[in-house]
């Protein structure tokens, strides 16, 4: 029987997110404004960014897709950590927004990995509502 590790599953999710982001980029090249005007708001709604500060198992793939559309793609190690937390059933501790932003950014380049929205208003690193 096939057994997949959390890191392997995270890499698979990151690859799927990159493929989806490439499709959206293709649409944007043909239909200017479709990404920021139609796709991003719909995907953010599906990701439950405001309802769940920490991703649930259902929200995680959508958030990986959102991160794939940013300048810096998702970090498979962070995705693997989220997968292990979600599958183990350990309840997350209450985190501040700064801790959540640091946890979602790659360790080597945490300031650079924060989304452009964090630079513009110091907001949540997963808030892609501001143009980048």
C-alpha positions as CSV (number, residue, x, y, z in Angstrom):
1,X,0.0,0.0,0.0
2,X,1.2,3.5,-0.8
3,X,2.2,5.6,2.1
4,X,2.8,9.3,1.5
5,X,4.5,11.6,4.0
6,X,3.2,15.0,5.0
7,X,6.1,16.6,3.1
8,X,5.3,14.7,-0.1
9,X,1.6,15.6,0.2
10,X,2.7,19.2,0.7
11,X,4.8,19.2,-2.4
12,X,1.9,17.7,-4.3
13,X,-0.4,20.5,-3.1
14,X,2.2,23.1,-4.0
15,X,2.5,21.7,-7.5
16,X,-1.3,21.7,-8.0
17,X,-1.4,25.3,-6.7
18,X,1.3,26.3,-9.2
19,X,-0.6,24.6,-12.1
20,X,-3.8,26.4,-11.1
21,X,-1.9,29.7,-10.8
22,X,-0.5,29.2,-14.3
23,X,-4.0,28.8,-15.6
24,X,-5.1,32.0,-14.0
25,X,-2.0,33.8,-15.4
26,X,-3.0,32.6,-18.9
27,X,-6.5,33.9,-18.4
28,X,-5.1,37.2,-17.1
29,X,-3.0,37.5,-20.3
30,X,-6.1,37.2,-22.5
31,X,-8.6,39.0,-20.3
32,X,-6.9,41.8,-18.4
33,X,-8.3,42.3,-14.9
34,X,-10.0,38.9,-14.5
35,X,-7.4,37.9,-11.9
36,X,-7.9,40.8,-9.5
37,X,-11.5,41.5,-10.4
38,X,-13.0,38.1,-10.4
39,X,-10.7,35.2,-9.5
40,X,-9.0,36.5,-6.4
41,X,-12.2,37.6,-4.5
42,X,-13.9,34.3,-5.3
43,X,-10.9,32.3,-4.1
44,X,-10.5,34.4,-1.0
45,X,-14.1,33.7,-0.2
46,X,-13.5,30.0,-0.6
47,X,-10.4,30.1,1.6
48,X,-12.4,31.5,4.6
49,X,-9.5,33.9,5.4
50,X,-11.6,36.0,7.7
51,X,-13.5,33.1,9.3
52,X,-10.5,30.9,10.1
53,X,-7.2,32.6,10.9
54,X,-5.6,29.2,10.9
55,X,-6.4,27.0,7.9
56,X,-8.7,24.0,8.3
57,X,-8.1,20.8,6.2
58,X,-10.7,22.0,3.7
59,X,-9.2,25.5,3.5
60,X,-5.6,24.5,3.1
61,X,-5.6,23.7,-0.6
62,X,-7.3,26.9,-1.4
63,X,-4.8,28.9,0.6
64,X,-1.9,27.0,-1.1
65,X,-3.5,28.2,-4.4
66,X,-3.7,31.8,-3.2
67,X,0.0,31.6,-2.1
68,X,0.9,30.2,-5.5
69,X,-0.5,33.3,-7.2
70,X,1.7,35.6,-5.1
71,X,5.3,36.6,-5.8
72,X,6.7,33.9,-3.5
73,X,5.1,30.5,-3.8
74,X,4.1,28.4,-0.9
75,X,6.7,26.7,1.3
76,X,6.2,22.9,1.3
77,X,7.7,22.7,4.8
78,X,5.1,25.1,6.2
79,X,2.3,23.2,4.3
80,X,3.6,19.9,5.8
81,X,3.6,21.4,9.3
82,X,-0.1,22.5,8.8
83,X,-1.0,19.1,7.4
84,X,0.5,17.3,10.4
85,X,-1.3,19.7,12.8
86,X,-4.6,19.2,11.0
87,X,-4.4,15.5,10.6
88,X,-3.2,14.9,14.1
89,X,-6.2,16.7,15.5
90,X,-4.2,18.9,17.8
91,X,-6.1,22.1,18.5
92,X,-4.1,25.2,17.5
93,X,-3.2,27.7,20.2
94,X,-4.4,31.2,20.0
95,X,-1.9,33.1,17.8
96,X,-1.3,36.7,17.1
97,X,-1.4,37.9,13.5
98,X,2.4,38.4,13.6
99,X,2.9,34.8,14.7
100,X,0.5,33.6,11.9
101,X,2.4,35.7,9.3
102,X,5.7,34.3,10.5
103,X,4.4,30.8,10.4
104,X,3.1,31.1,6.9
105,X,6.4,32.6,5.5
106,X,9.5,30.6,4.7
107,X,12.0,30.7,7.5
108,X,14.9,32.1,5.4
109,X,13.1,35.1,3.9
110,X,10.2,35.8,6.3
111,X,10.1,39.6,5.6
112,X,10.4,39.1,1.8
113,X,7.8,36.3,1.8
114,X,5.1,38.3,3.4
115,X,2.6,39.2,0.8
116,X,2.5,42.7,-0.7
117,X,-0.6,43.4,1.4
118,X,1.6,43.2,4.5
119,X,3.9,45.9,3.1
120,X,1.0,48.1,2.2
121,X,-0.9,48.1,5.4
122,X,0.9,45.7,7.8
123,X,-2.1,43.4,7.6
124,X,-2.4,39.6,7.4
125,X,0.2,37.9,5.2
126,X,-2.6,35.8,3.6
127,X,-4.7,38.9,2.7
128,X,-4.4,39.1,-1.1
129,X,-7.2,41.7,-1.5
130,X,-4.7,44.6,-2.1
131,X,-3.1,44.7,-5.5
132,X,0.5,43.7,-5.6
